[in-house]
Amino acid sequence: MRELVLGHSAFDVNDAFSPPAKTFALAQAMLAIVGRARAAMDRGVAYAELDLMPVQRALAALRSAPAAMFDDRRRQFARSLYM
């Protein structure tokens, strides 16, 4: 969570500053990941078996998305949760 939601890159023009709405959306996205992971573990899936890389990549793409593409990347992220 620290790297993908709270961390910012001063070298990325789209990530150097995050308005409150974007930060809130990123936090919601992270909570969705946690919720899906917990649900899988409740069904007996071991944490080590969870394939989190696709949603981590989608969250990173969401974080670095330009403002004009943020909604589209948010939809892509939501789809990545159900792949």
mmCIF file of the N, C-alpha and C atoms, coordinates in Angstrom:
data_MODEL
# 
_entry.id   MODEL 
# 
loop_
_atom_site.group_PDB 
_atom_site.id 
_atom_site.type_symbol 
_atom_site.label_atom_id 
_atom_site.label_alt_id 
_atom_site.label_comp_id 
_atom_site.label_asym_id 
_atom_site.label_entity_id 
_atom_site.label_seq_id 
_atom_site.pdbx_PDB_ins_code 
_atom_site.Cartn_x 
_atom_site.Cartn_y 
_atom_site.Cartn_z 
_atom_site.occupancy 
_atom_site.B_iso_or_equiv 
_atom_site.pdbx_formal_charge 
_atom_site.auth_seq_id 
_atom_site.auth_comp_id 
_atom_site.auth_asym_id 
_atom_site.auth_atom_id 
_atom_site.pdbx_PDB_model_num 
ATOM 1   N N  . MET A 1 1  ? 0.832   -1.192  0.000   1.00 0.00 ? 1  MET A N  1 
ATOM 2   C CA . MET A 1 1  ? 0.000   0.000   0.000   1.00 0.00 ? 1  MET A CA 1 
ATOM 3   C C  . MET A 1 1  ? 0.868   1.243   0.000   1.00 0.00 ? 1  MET A C  1 
ATOM 4   N N  . ARG A 1 2  ? 1.917   1.221   0.771   1.00 0.00 ? 2  ARG A N  1 
ATOM 5   C CA . ARG A 1 2  ? 2.773   2.404   0.875   1.00 0.00 ? 2  ARG A CA 1 
ATOM 6   C C  . ARG A 1 2  ? 3.300   2.833   -0.487  1.00 0.00 ? 2  ARG A C  1 
ATOM 7   N N  . GLU A 1 3  ? 3.804   1.862   -1.264  1.00 0.00 ? 3  GLU A N  1 
ATOM 8   C CA . GLU A 1 3  ? 4.405   2.195   -2.550  1.00 0.00 ? 3  GLU A CA 1 
ATOM 9   C C  . GLU A 1 3  ? 3.368   2.595   -3.592  1.00 0.00 ? 3  GLU A C  1 
ATOM 10  N N  . LEU A 1 4  ? 2.223   1.937   -3.585  1.00 0.00 ? 4  LEU A N  1 
ATOM 11  C CA . LEU A 1 4  ? 1.259   2.144   -4.664  1.00 0.00 ? 4  LEU A CA 1 
ATOM 12  C C  . LEU A 1 4  ? 0.184   3.188   -4.377  1.00 0.00 ? 4  LEU A C  1 
ATOM 13  N N  . VAL A 1 5  ? -0.027  3.517   -3.123  1.00 0.00 ? 5  VAL A N  1 
ATOM 14  C CA . VAL A 1 5  ? -1.063  4.508   -2.806  1.00 0.00 ? 5  VAL A CA 1 
ATOM 15  C C  . VAL A 1 5  ? -0.443  5.771   -2.217  1.00 0.00 ? 5  VAL A C  1 
ATOM 16  N N  . LEU A 1 6  ? 0.392   5.613   -1.229  1.00 0.00 ? 6  LEU A N  1 
ATOM 17  C CA . LEU A 1 6  ? 0.907   6.779   -0.509  1.00 0.00 ? 6  LEU A CA 1 
ATOM 18  C C  . LEU A 1 6  ? 2.176   7.360   -1.115  1.00 0.00 ? 6  LEU A C  1 
ATOM 19  N N  . GLY A 1 7  ? 2.963   6.535   -1.787  1.00 0.00 ? 7  GLY A N  1 
ATOM 20  C CA . GLY A 1 7  ? 4.215   7.011   -2.374  1.00 0.00 ? 7  GLY A CA 1 
ATOM 21  C C  . GLY A 1 7  ? 3.967   7.778   -3.654  1.00 0.00 ? 7  GLY A C  1 
ATOM 22  N N  . HIS A 1 8  ? 4.775   8.768   -3.898  1.00 0.00 ? 8  HIS A N  1 
ATOM 23  C CA . HIS A 1 8  ? 4.680   9.561   -5.121  1.00 0.00 ? 8  HIS A CA 1 
ATOM 24  C C  . HIS A 1 8  ? 6.064   9.717   -5.713  1.00 0.00 ? 8  HIS A C  1 
ATOM 25  N N  . SER A 1 9  ? 6.117   9.835   -7.020  1.00 0.00 ? 9  SER A N  1 
ATOM 26  C CA . SER A 1 9  ? 7.381   10.028  -7.710  1.00 0.00 ? 9  SER A CA 1 
ATOM 27  C C  . SER A 1 9  ? 7.473   11.469  -8.188  1.00 0.00 ? 9  SER A C  1 
ATOM 28  N N  . ALA A 1 10 ? 8.459   12.171  -7.701  1.00 0.00 ? 10 ALA A N  1 
ATOM 29  C CA . ALA A 1 10 ? 8.661   13.555  -8.128  1.00 0.00 ? 10 ALA A CA 1 
ATOM 30  C C  . ALA A 1 10 ? 9.073   13.628  -9.597  1.00 0.00 ? 10 ALA A C  1 
ATOM 31  N N  . PHE A 1 11 ? 9.504   12.511  -10.168 1.00 0.00 ? 11 PHE A N  1 
ATOM 32  C CA . PHE A 1 11 ? 9.960   12.481  -11.553 1.00 0.00 ? 11 PHE A CA 1 
ATOM 33  C C  . PHE A 1 11 ? 8.830   12.173  -12.538 1.00 0.00 ? 11 PHE A C  1 
ATOM 34  N N  . ASP A 1 12 ? 7.654   11.831  -12.037 1.00 0.00 ? 12 ASP A N  1 
ATOM 35  C CA . ASP A 1 12 ? 6.497   11.517  -12.890 1.00 0.00 ? 12 ASP A CA 1 
ATOM 36  C C  . ASP A 1 12 ? 5.511   12.668  -12.788 1.00 0.00 ? 12 ASP A C  1 
ATOM 37  N N  . VAL A 1 13 ? 5.311   13.374  -13.882 1.00 0.00 ? 13 VAL A N  1 
ATOM 38  C CA . VAL A 1 13 ? 4.452   14.556  -13.882 1.00 0.00 ? 13 VAL A CA 1 
ATOM 39  C C  . VAL A 1 13 ? 3.025   14.222  -13.430 1.00 0.00 ? 13 VAL A C  1 
ATOM 40  N N  . ASN A 1 14 ? 2.565   12.992  -13.670 1.00 0.00 ? 14 ASN A N  1 
ATOM 41  C CA . ASN A 1 14 ? 1.216   12.604  -13.285 1.00 0.00 ? 14 ASN A CA 1 
ATOM 42  C C  . ASN A 1 14 ? 1.127   12.061  -11.870 1.00 0.00 ? 14 ASN A C  1 
ATOM 43  N N  . ASP A 1 15 ? 2.272   11.865  -11.250 1.00 0.00 ? 15 ASP A N  1 
ATOM 44  C CA . ASP A 1 15 ? 2.288   11.268  -9.911  1.00 0.00 ? 15 ASP A CA 1 
ATOM 45  C C  . ASP A 1 15 ? 2.952   12.156  -8.865  1.00 0.00 ? 15 ASP A C  1 
ATOM 46  N N  . ALA A 1 16 ? 3.571   13.236  -9.279  1.00 0.00 ? 16 ALA A N  1 
ATOM 47  C CA . ALA A 1 16 ? 4.284   14.096  -8.336  1.00 0.00 ? 16 ALA A CA 1 
ATOM 48  C C  . ALA A 1 16 ? 3.331   14.715  -7.312  1.00 0.00 ? 16 ALA A C  1 
ATOM 49  N N  . PHE A 1 17 ? 2.107   14.944  -7.720  1.00 0.00 ? 17 PHE A N  1 
ATOM 50  C CA . PHE A 1 17 ? 1.078   15.495  -6.838  1.00 0.00 ? 17 PHE A CA 1 
ATOM 51  C C  . PHE A 1 17 ? -0.199  14.714  -7.062  1.00 0.00 ? 17 PHE A C  1 
ATOM 52  N N  . SER A 1 18 ? -0.899  14.396  -5.983  1.00 0.00 ? 18 SER A N  1 
ATOM 53  C CA . SER A 1 18 ? -2.155  13.663  -6.098  1.00 0.00 ? 18 SER A CA 1 
ATOM 54  C C  . SER A 1 18 ? -3.259  14.450  -5.410  1.00 0.00 ? 18 SER A C  1 
ATOM 55  N N  . PRO A 1 19 ? -4.243  14.921  -6.185  1.00 0.00 ? 19 PRO A N  1 
ATOM 56  C CA . PRO A 1 19 ? -5.364  15.624  -5.570  1.00 0.00 ? 19 PRO A CA 1 
ATOM 57  C C  . PRO A 1 19 ? -6.135  14.674  -4.645  1.00 0.00 ? 19 PRO A C  1 
ATOM 58  N N  . PRO A 1 20 ? -6.845  15.208  -3.677  1.00 0.00 ? 20 PRO A N  1 
ATOM 59  C CA . PRO A 1 20 ? -7.576  14.351  -2.729  1.00 0.00 ? 20 PRO A CA 1 
ATOM 60  C C  . PRO A 1 20 ? -8.484  13.316  -3.401  1.00 0.00 ? 20 PRO A C  1 
ATOM 61  N N  . ALA A 1 21 ? -9.174  13.677  -4.469  1.00 0.00 ? 21 ALA A N  1 
ATOM 62  C CA . ALA A 1 21 ? -10.077 12.725  -5.131  1.00 0.00 ? 21 ALA A CA 1 
ATOM 63  C C  . ALA A 1 21 ? -9.302  11.547  -5.709  1.00 0.00 ? 21 ALA A C  1 
ATOM 64  N N  . LYS A 1 22 ? -8.126  11.806  -6.274  1.00 0.00 ? 22 LYS A N  1 
ATOM 65  C CA . LYS A 1 22 ? -7.314  10.730  -6.830  1.00 0.00 ? 22 LYS A CA 1 
ATOM 66  C C  . LYS A 1 22 ? -6.775  9.840   -5.709  1.00 0.00 ? 22 LYS A C  1 
ATOM 67  N N  . THR A 1 23 ? -6.300  10.443  -4.637  1.00 0.00 ? 23 THR A N  1 
ATOM 68  C CA . THR A 1 23 ? -5.792  9.670   -3.508  1.00 0.00 ? 23 THR A CA 1 
ATOM 69  C C  . THR A 1 23 ? -6.903  8.807   -2.916  1.00 0.00 ? 23 THR A C  1 
ATOM 70  N N  . PHE A 1 24 ? -8.098  9.357   -2.821  1.00 0.00 ? 24 PHE A N  1 
ATOM 71  C CA . PHE A 1 24 ? -9.242  8.601   -2.309  1.00 0.00 ? 24 PHE A CA 1 
ATOM 72  C C  . PHE A 1 24 ? -9.549  7.412   -3.221  1.00 0.00 ? 24 PHE A C  1 
ATOM 73  N N  . ALA A 1 25 ? -9.527  7.642   -4.534  1.00 0.00 ? 25 ALA A N  1 
ATOM 74  C CA . ALA A 1 25 ? -9.787  6.560   -5.495  1.00 0.00 ? 25 ALA A CA 1 
ATOM 75  C C  . ALA A 1 25 ? -8.719  5.481   -5.388  1.00 0.00 ? 25 ALA A C  1 
ATOM 76  N N  . LEU A 1 26 ? -7.460  5.876   -5.195  1.00 0.00 ? 26 LEU A N  1 
ATOM 77  C CA . LEU A 1 26 ? -6.381  4.898   -5.036  1.00 0.00 ? 26 LEU A CA 1 
ATOM 78  C C  . LEU A 1 26 ? -6.572  4.091   -3.753  1.00 0.00 ? 26 LEU A C  1 
ATOM 79  N N  . ALA A 1 27 ? -6.974  4.754   -2.681  1.00 0.00 ? 27 ALA A N  1 
ATOM 80  C CA . ALA A 1 27 ? -7.224  4.041   -1.420  1.00 0.00 ? 27 ALA A CA 1 
ATOM 81  C C  . ALA A 1 27 ? -8.390  3.067   -1.579  1.00 0.00 ? 27 ALA A C  1 
ATOM 82  N N  . GLN A 1 28 ? -9.439  3.489   -2.278  1.00 0.00 ? 28 GLN A N  1 
ATOM 83  C CA . GLN A 1 28 ? -10.563 2.587   -2.534  1.00 0.00 ? 28 GLN A CA 1 
ATOM 84  C C  . GLN A 1 28 ? -10.115 1.376   -3.350  1.00 0.00 ? 28 GLN A C  1 
ATOM 85  N N  . ALA A 1 29 ? -9.266  1.618   -4.327  1.00 0.00 ? 29 ALA A N  1 
ATOM 86  C CA . ALA A 1 29 ? -8.762  0.528   -5.158  1.00 0.00 ? 29 ALA A CA 1 
ATOM 87  C C  . ALA A 1 29 ? -7.958  -0.458  -4.322  1.00 0.00 ? 29 ALA A C  1 
ATOM 88  N N  . MET A 1 30 ? -7.118  0.053   -3.441  1.00 0.00 ? 30 MET A N  1 
ATOM 89  C CA . MET A 1 30 ? -6.319  -0.822  -2.578  1.00 0.00 ? 30 MET A CA 1 
ATOM 90  C C  . MET A 1 30 ? -7.231  -1.627  -1.652  1.00 0.00 ? 30 MET A C  1 
ATOM 91  N N  . LEU A 1 31 ? -8.257  -0.990  -1.120  1.00 0.00 ? 31 LEU A N  1 
ATOM 92  C CA . LEU A 1 31 ? -9.195  -1.719  -0.261  1.00 0.00 ? 31 LEU A CA 1 
ATOM 93  C C  . LEU A 1 31 ? -9.936  -2.804  -1.038  1.00 0.00 ? 31 LEU A C  1 
ATOM 94  N N  . ALA A 1 32 ? -10.201 -2.558  -2.312  1.00 0.00 ? 32 ALA A N  1 
ATOM 95  C CA . ALA A 1 32 ? -10.830 -3.581  -3.146  1.00 0.00 ? 32 ALA A CA 1 
ATOM 96  C C  . ALA A 1 32 ? -9.897  -4.780  -3.312  1.00 0.00 ? 32 ALA A C  1 
ATOM 97  N N  . ILE A 1 33 ? -8.612  -4.518  -3.497  1.00 0.00 ? 33 ILE A N  1 
ATOM 98  C CA . ILE A 1 33 ? -7.624  -5.601  -3.599  1.00 0.00 ? 33 ILE A CA 1 
ATOM 99  C C  . ILE A 1 33 ? -7.609  -6.408  -2.308  1.00 0.00 ? 33 ILE A C  1 
ATOM 100 N N  . VAL A 1 34 ? -7.549  -5.717  -1.192  1.00 0.00 ? 34 VAL A N  1 
ATOM 101 C CA . VAL A 1 34 ? -7.526  -6.398  0.111   1.00 0.00 ? 34 VAL A CA 1 
ATOM 102 C C  . VAL A 1 34 ? -8.796  -7.226  0.294   1.00 0.00 ? 34 VAL A C  1 
ATOM 103 N N  . GLY A 1 35 ? -9.934  -6.672  -0.079  1.00 0.00 ? 35 GLY A N  1 
ATOM 104 C CA . GLY A 1 35 ? -11.193 -7.400  0.043   1.00 0.00 ? 35 GLY A CA 1 
ATOM 105 C C  . GLY A 1 35 ? -11.218 -8.668  -0.788  1.00 0.00 ? 35 GLY A C  1 
ATOM 106 N N  . ARG A 1 36 ? -10.751 -8.579  -2.030  1.00 0.00 ? 36 ARG A N  1 
ATOM 107 C CA . ARG A 1 36 ? -10.705 -9.771  -2.895  1.00 0.00 ? 36 ARG A CA 1 
ATOM 108 C C  . ARG A 1 36 ? -9.726  -10.803 -2.345  1.00 0.00 ? 36 ARG A C  1 
ATOM 109 N N  . ALA A 1 37 ? -8.587  -10.346 -1.838  1.00 0.00 ? 37 ALA A N  1 
ATOM 110 C CA . ALA A 1 37 ? -7.600  -11.278 -1.275  1.00 0.00 ? 37 ALA A CA 1 
ATOM 111 C C  . ALA A 1 37 ? -8.169  -11.971 -0.037  1.00 0.00 ? 37 ALA A C  1 
ATOM 112 N N  . ARG A 1 38 ? -8.809  -11.214 0.814   1.00 0.00 ? 38 ARG A N  1 
ATOM 113 C CA . ARG A 1 38 ? -9.409  -11.812 2.019   1.00 0.00 ? 38 ARG A CA 1 
ATOM 114 C C  . ARG A 1 38 ? -10.494 -12.819 1.662   1.00 0.00 ? 38 ARG A C  1 
ATOM 115 N N  . ALA A 1 39 ? -11.315 -12.483 0.683   1.00 0.00 ? 39 ALA A N  1 
ATOM 116 C CA . ALA A 1 39 ? -12.370 -13.399 0.256   1.00 0.00 ? 39 ALA A CA 1 
ATOM 117 C C  . ALA A 1 39 ? -11.767 -14.702 -0.266  1.00 0.00 ? 39 ALA A C  1 
ATOM 118 N N  . ALA A 1 40 ? -10.686 -14.586 -1.032  1.00 0.00 ? 40 ALA A N  1 
ATOM 119 C CA . ALA A 1 40 ? -10.024 -15.786 -1.544  1.00 0.00 ? 40 ALA A CA 1 
ATOM 120 C C  . ALA A 1 40 ? -9.450  -16.616 -0.399  1.00 0.00 ? 40 ALA A C  1 
ATOM 121 N N  . MET A 1 41 ? -8.843  -15.955 0.565   1.00 0.00 ? 41 MET A N  1 
ATOM 122 C CA . MET A 1 41 ? -8.273  -16.684 1.698   1.00 0.00 ? 41 MET A CA 1 
ATOM 123 C C  . MET A 1 41 ? -9.367  -17.307 2.549   1.00 0.00 ? 41 MET A C  1 
ATOM 124 N N  . ASP A 1 42 ? -10.517 -16.654 2.651   1.00 0.00 ? 42 ASP A N  1 
ATOM 125 C CA . ASP A 1 42 ? -11.651 -17.243 3.373   1.00 0.00 ? 42 ASP A CA 1 
ATOM 126 C C  . ASP A 1 42 ? -12.138 -18.527 2.685   1.00 0.00 ? 42 ASP A C  1 
ATOM 127 N N  . ARG A 1 43 ? -11.922 -18.600 1.361   1.00 0.00 ? 43 ARG A N  1 
ATOM 128 C CA . ARG A 1 43 ? -12.297 -19.808 0.619   1.00 0.00 ? 43 ARG A CA 1 
ATOM 129 C C  . ARG A 1 43 ? -11.197 -20.872 0.692   1.00 0.00 ? 43 ARG A C  1 
ATOM 130 N N  . GLY A 1 44 ? -10.118 -20.572 1.410   1.00 0.00 ? 44 GLY A N  1 
ATOM 131 C CA . GLY A 1 44 ? -9.057  -21.558 1.585   1.00 0.00 ? 44 GLY A CA 1 
ATOM 132 C C  . GLY A 1 44 ? -7.833  -21.363 0.709   1.00 0.00 ? 44 GLY A C  1 
ATOM 133 N N  . VAL A 1 45 ? -7.794  -20.309 -0.092  1.00 0.00 ? 45 VAL A N  1 
ATOM 134 C CA . VAL A 1 45 ? -6.625  -20.044 -0.925  1.00 0.00 ? 45 VAL A CA 1 
ATOM 135 C C  . VAL A 1 45 ? -5.519  -19.471 -0.030  1.00 0.00 ? 45 VAL A C  1 
ATOM 136 N N  . ALA A 1 46 ? -4.337  -20.031 -0.132  1.00 0.00 ? 46 ALA A N  1 
ATOM 137 C CA . ALA A 1 46 ? -3.202  -19.528 0.659   1.00 0.00 ? 46 ALA A CA 1 
ATOM 138 C C  . ALA A 1 46 ? -2.721  -18.200 0.080   1.00 0.00 ? 46 ALA A C  1 
ATOM 139 N N  . TYR A 1 47 ? -2.228  -17.325 0.948   1.00 0.00 ? 47 TYR A N  1 
ATOM 140 C CA . TYR A 1 47 ? -1.732  -16.023 0.497   1.00 0.00 ? 47 TYR A CA 1 
ATOM 141 C C  . TYR A 1 47 ? -0.671  -16.196 -0.586  1.00 0.00 ? 47 TYR A C  1 
ATOM 142 N N  . ALA A 1 48 ? 0.212   -17.151 -0.410  1.00 0.00 ? 48 ALA A N  1 
ATOM 143 C CA . ALA A 1 48 ? 1.294   -17.388 -1.376  1.00 0.00 ? 48 ALA A CA 1 
ATOM 144 C C  . ALA A 1 48 ? 0.756   -17.779 -2.756  1.00 0.00 ? 48 ALA A C  1 
ATOM 145 N N  . GLU A 1 49 ? -0.459  -18.269 -2.814  1.00 0.00 ? 49 GLU A N  1 
ATOM 146 C CA . GLU A 1 49 ? -1.059  -18.685 -4.083  1.00 0.00 ? 49 GLU A CA 1 
ATOM 147 C C  . GLU A 1 49 ? -1.783  -17.545 -4.801  1.00 0.00 ? 49 GLU A C  1 
ATOM 148 N N  . LEU A 1 50 ? -1.982  -16.432 -4.131  1.00 0.00 ? 50 LEU A N  1 
ATOM 149 C CA . LEU A 1 50 ? -2.685  -15.305 -4.750  1.00 0.00 ? 50 LEU A CA 1 
ATOM 150 C C  . LEU A 1 50 ? -1.803  -14.670 -5.822  1.00 0.00 ? 50 LEU A C  1 
ATOM 151 N N  . ASP A 1 51 ? -2.359  -14.454 -6.993  1.00 0.00 ? 51 ASP A N  1 
ATOM 152 C CA . ASP A 1 51 ? -1.633  -13.790 -8.073  1.00 0.00 ? 51 ASP A CA 1 
ATOM 153 C C  . ASP A 1 51 ? -1.980  -12.304 -8.024  1.00 0.00 ? 51 ASP A C  1 
ATOM 154 N N  . LEU A 1 52 ? -1.204  -11.559 -7.274  1.00 0.00 ? 52 LEU A N  1 
ATOM 155 C CA . LEU A 1 52 ? -1.489  -10.141 -7.073  1.00 0.00 ? 52 LEU A CA 1 
ATOM 156 C C  . LEU A 1 52 ? -0.817  -9.230  -8.099  1.00 0.00 ? 52 LEU A C  1 
ATOM 157 N N  . MET A 1 53 ? 0.097   -9.786  -8.894  1.00 0.00 ? 53 MET A N  1 
ATOM 158 C CA . MET A 1 53 ? 0.842   -8.950  -9.836  1.00 0.00 ? 53 MET A CA 1 
ATOM 159 C C  . MET A 1 53 ? -0.053  -8.214  -10.828 1.00 0.00 ? 53 MET A C  1 
ATOM 160 N N  . PRO A 1 54 ? -1.071  -8.840  -11.437 1.00 0.00 ? 54 PRO A N  1 
ATOM 161 C CA . PRO A 1 54 ? -1.908  -8.088  -12.383 1.00 0.00 ? 54 PRO A CA 1 
ATOM 162 C C  . PRO A 1 54 ? -2.619  -6.887  -11.742 1.00 0.00 ? 54 PRO A C  1 
ATOM 163 N N  . VAL A 1 55 ? -3.136  -7.055  -10.533 1.00 0.00 ? 55 VAL A N  1 
ATOM 164 C CA . VAL A 1 55 ? -3.821  -5.915  -9.909  1.00 0.00 ? 55 VAL A CA 1 
ATOM 165 C C  . VAL A 1 55 ? -2.819  -4.877  -9.413  1.00 0.00 ? 55 VAL A C  1 
ATOM 166 N N  . GLN A 1 56 ? -1.627  -5.309  -9.038  1.00 0.00 ? 56 GLN A N  1 
ATOM 167 C CA . GLN A 1 56 ? -0.601  -4.334  -8.657  1.00 0.00 ? 56 GLN A CA 1 
ATOM 168 C C  . GLN A 1 56 ? -0.198  -3.492  -9.860  1.00 0.00 ? 56 GLN A C  1 
ATOM 169 N N  . ARG A 1 57 ? -0.043  -4.140  -11.021 1.00 0.00 ? 57 ARG A N  1 
ATOM 170 C CA . ARG A 1 57 ? 0.288   -3.388  -12.244 1.00 0.00 ? 57 ARG A CA 1 
ATOM 171 C C  . ARG A 1 57 ? -0.841  -2.423  -12.606 1.00 0.00 ? 57 ARG A C  1 
ATOM 172 N N  . ALA A 1 58 ? -2.069  -2.885  -12.484 1.00 0.00 ? 58 ALA A N  1 
ATOM 173 C CA . ALA A 1 58 ? -3.217  -2.026  -12.805 1.00 0.00 ? 58 ALA A CA 1 
ATOM 174 C C  . ALA A 1 58 ? -3.297  -0.849  -11.838 1.00 0.00 ? 58 ALA A C  1 
ATOM 175 N N  . LEU A 1 59 ? -2.999  -1.079  -10.563 1.00 0.00 ? 59 LEU A N  1 
ATOM 176 C CA . LEU A 1 59 ? -3.013  0.008   -9.590  1.00 0.00 ? 59 LEU A CA 1 
ATOM 177 C C  . LEU A 1 59 ? -1.887  1.001   -9.880  1.00 0.00 ? 59 LEU A C  1 
ATOM 178 N N  . ALA A 1 60 ? -0.717  0.502   -10.253 1.00 0.00 ? 60 ALA A N  1 
ATOM 179 C CA . ALA A 1 60 ? 0.398   1.391   -10.612 1.00 0.00 ? 60 ALA A CA 1 
ATOM 180 C C  . ALA A 1 60 ? 0.036   2.227   -11.842 1.00 0.00 ? 60 ALA A C  1 
ATOM 181 N N  . ALA A 1 61 ? -0.634  1.619   -12.820 1.00 0.00 ? 61 ALA A N  1 
ATOM 182 C CA . ALA A 1 61 ? -1.066  2.358   -14.013 1.00 0.00 ? 61 ALA A CA 1 
ATOM 183 C C  . ALA A 1 61 ? -2.100  3.413   -13.644 1.00 0.00 ? 61 ALA A C  1 
ATOM 184 N N  . LEU A 1 62 ? -2.968  3.085   -12.709 1.00 0.00 ? 62 LEU A N  1 
ATOM 185 C CA . LEU A 1 62 ? -3.968  4.042   -12.237 1.00 0.00 ? 62 LEU A CA 1 
ATOM 186 C C  . LEU A 1 62 ? -3.281  5.223   -11.558 1.00 0.00 ? 62 LEU A C  1 
ATOM 187 N N  . ARG A 1 63 ? -2.304  4.923   -10.727 1.00 0.00 ? 63 ARG A N  1 
ATOM 188 C CA . ARG A 1 63 ? -1.593  5.980   -9.995  1.00 0.00 ? 63 ARG A CA 1 
ATOM 189 C C  . ARG A 1 63 ? -0.885  6.942   -10.940 1.00 0.00 ? 63 ARG A C  1 
ATOM 190 N N  . SER A 1 64 ? -0.286  6.430   -11.998 1.00 0.00 ? 64 SER A N  1 
ATOM 191 C CA . SER A 1 64 ? 0.482   7.298   -12.891 1.00 0.00 ? 64 SER A CA 1 
ATOM 192 C C  . SER A 1 64 ? -0.324  7.821   -14.074 1.00 0.00 ? 64 SER A C  1 
ATOM 193 N N  . ALA A 1 65 ? -1.630  7.574   -14.079 1.00 0.00 ? 65 ALA A N  1 
ATOM 194 C CA . ALA A 1 65 ? -2.469  8.011   -15.199 1.00 0.00 ? 65 ALA A CA 1 
ATOM 195 C C  . ALA A 1 65 ? -2.602  9.527   -15.241 1.00 0.00 ? 65 ALA A C  1 
ATOM 196 N N  . PRO A 1 66 ? -2.528  10.098  -16.440 1.00 0.00 ? 66 PRO A N  1 
ATOM 197 C CA . PRO A 1 66 ? -2.822  11.526  -16.578 1.00 0.00 ? 66 PRO A CA 1 
ATOM 198 C C  . PRO A 1 66 ? -4.282  11.771  -16.208 1.00 0.00 ? 66 PRO A C  1 
ATOM 199 N N  . ALA A 1 67 ? -4.589  12.963  -15.769 1.00 0.00 ? 67 ALA A N  1 
ATOM 200 C CA . ALA A 1 67 ? -5.945  13.296  -15.330 1.00 0.00 ? 67 ALA A CA 1 
ATOM 201 C C  . ALA A 1 67 ? -6.981  12.944  -16.393 1.00 0.00 ? 67 ALA A C  1 
ATOM 202 N N  . ALA A 1 68 ? -6.655  13.185  -17.660 1.00 0.00 ? 68 ALA A N  1 
ATOM 203 C CA . ALA A 1 68 ? -7.608  12.923  -18.738 1.00 0.00 ? 68 ALA A CA 1 
ATOM 204 C C  . ALA A 1 68 ? -7.887  11.435  -18.924 1.00 0.00 ? 68 ALA A C  1 
ATOM 205 N N  . MET A 1 69 ? -6.992  10.571  -18.450 1.00 0.00 ? 69 MET A N  1 
ATOM 206 C CA . MET A 1 69 ? -7.148  9.126   -18.625 1.00 0.00 ? 69 MET A CA 1 
ATOM 207 C C  . MET A 1 69 ? -7.508  8.413   -17.323 1.00 0.00 ? 69 MET A C  1 
ATOM 208 N N  . PHE A 1 70 ? -7.655  9.154   -16.253 1.00 0.00 ? 70 PHE A N  1 
ATOM 209 C CA . PHE A 1 70 ? -7.836  8.532   -14.946 1.00 0.00 ? 70 PHE A CA 1 
ATOM 210 C C  . PHE A 1 70 ? -9.082  7.658   -14.885 1.00 0.00 ? 70 PHE A C  1 
ATOM 211 N N  . ASP A 1 71 ? -10.210 8.143   -15.387 1.00 0.00 ? 71 ASP A N  1 
ATOM 212 C CA . ASP A 1 71 ? -11.450 7.353   -15.331 1.00 0.00 ? 71 ASP A CA 1 
ATOM 213 C C  . ASP A 1 71 ? -11.330 6.065   -16.134 1.00 0.00 ? 71 ASP A C  1 
ATOM 214 N N  . ASP A 1 72 ? -10.684 6.146   -17.304 1.00 0.00 ? 72 ASP A N  1 
ATOM 215 C CA . ASP A 1 72 ? -10.491 4.949   -18.122 1.00 0.00 ? 72 ASP A CA 1 
ATOM 216 C C  . ASP A 1 72 ? -9.599  3.941   -17.389 1.00 0.00 ? 72 ASP A C  1 
ATOM 217 N N  . ARG A 1 73 ? -8.522  4.413   -16.793 1.00 0.00 ? 73 ARG A N  1 
ATOM 218 C CA . ARG A 1 73 ? -7.631  3.514   -16.049 1.00 0.00 ? 73 ARG A CA 1 
ATOM 219 C C  . ARG A 1 73 ? -8.337  2.941   -14.822 1.00 0.00 ? 73 ARG A C  1 
ATOM 220 N N  . ARG A 1 74 ? -9.229  3.710   -14.242 1.00 0.00 ? 74 ARG A N  1 
ATOM 221 C CA . ARG A 1 74 ? -9.977  3.215   -13.078 1.00 0.00 ? 74 ARG A CA 1 
ATOM 222 C C  . ARG A 1 74 ? -10.886 2.055   -13.490 1.00 0.00 ? 74 ARG A C  1 
ATOM 223 N N  . ARG A 1 75 ? -11.513 2.179   -14.651 1.00 0.00 ? 75 ARG A N  1 
ATOM 224 C CA . ARG A 1 75 ? -12.332 1.080   -15.170 1.00 0.00 ? 75 ARG A CA 1 
ATOM 225 C C  . ARG A 1 75 ? -11.467 -0.139  -15.485 1.00 0.00 ? 75 ARG A C  1 
ATOM 226 N N  . GLN A 1 76 ? -10.285 0.077   -16.059 1.00 0.00 ? 76 GLN A N  1 
ATOM 227 C CA . GLN A 1 76 ? -9.366  -1.028  -16.338 1.00 0.00 ? 76 GLN A CA 1 
ATOM 228 C C  . GLN A 1 76 ? -8.971  -1.729  -15.040 1.00 0.00 ? 76 GLN A C  1 
ATOM 229 N N  . PHE A 1 77 ? -8.718  -0.938  -14.011 1.00 0.00 ? 77 PHE A N  1 
ATOM 230 C CA . PHE A 1 77 ? -8.367  -1.515  -12.727 1.00 0.00 ? 77 PHE A CA 1 
ATOM 231 C C  . PHE A 1 77 ? -9.505  -2.381  -12.207 1.00 0.00 ? 77 PHE A C  1 
ATOM 232 N N  . ALA A 1 78 ? -10.726 -1.862  -12.273 1.00 0.00 ? 78 ALA A N  1 
ATOM 233 C CA . ALA A 1 78 ? -11.878 -2.620  -11.778 1.00 0.00 ? 78 ALA A CA 1 
ATOM 234 C C  . ALA A 1 78 ? -12.014 -3.942  -12.521 1.00 0.00 ? 78 ALA A C  1 
ATOM 235 N N  . ARG A 1 79 ? -11.769 -3.927  -13.827 1.00 0.00 ? 79 ARG A N  1 
ATOM 236 C CA . ARG A 1 79 ? -11.828 -5.183  -14.588 1.00 0.00 ? 79 ARG A CA 1 
ATOM 237 C C  . ARG A 1 79 ? -10.723 -6.128  -14.168 1.00 0.00 ? 79 ARG A C  1 
ATOM 238 N N  . SER A 1 80 ? -9.568  -5.617  -13.812 1.00 0.00 ? 80 SER A N  1 
ATOM 239 C CA . SER A 1 80 ? -8.445  -6.484  -13.420 1.00 0.00 ? 80 SER A CA 1 
ATOM 240 C C  . SER A 1 80 ? -8.741  -7.259  -12.144 1.00 0.00 ? 80 SER A C  1 
ATOM 241 N N  . LEU A 1 81 ? -9.650  -6.753  -11.322 1.00 0.00 ? 81 LEU A N  1 
ATOM 242 C CA . LEU A 1 81 ? -9.998  -7.455  -10.091 1.00 0.00 ? 81 LEU A CA 1 
ATOM 243 C C  . LEU A 1 81 ? -10.753 -8.745  -10.361 1.00 0.00 ? 81 LEU A C  1 
ATOM 244 N N  . TYR A 1 82 ? -11.369 -8.835  -11.511 1.00 0.00 ? 82 TYR A N  1 
ATOM 245 C CA . TYR A 1 82 ? -12.225 -9.985  -11.793 1.00 0.00 ? 82 TYR A CA 1 
ATOM 246 C C  . TYR A 1 82 ? -11.653 -10.905 -12.861 1.00 0.00 ? 82 TYR A C  1 
ATOM 247 N N  . MET A 1 83 ? -10.396 -10.752 -13.194 1.00 0.00 ? 83 MET A N  1 
ATOM 248 C CA . MET A 1 83 ? -9.759  -11.630 -14.174 1.00 0.00 ? 83 MET A CA 1 
ATOM 249 C C  . MET A 1 83 ? -9.295  -12.897 -13.514 1.00 0.00 ? 83 MET A C  1 
# 
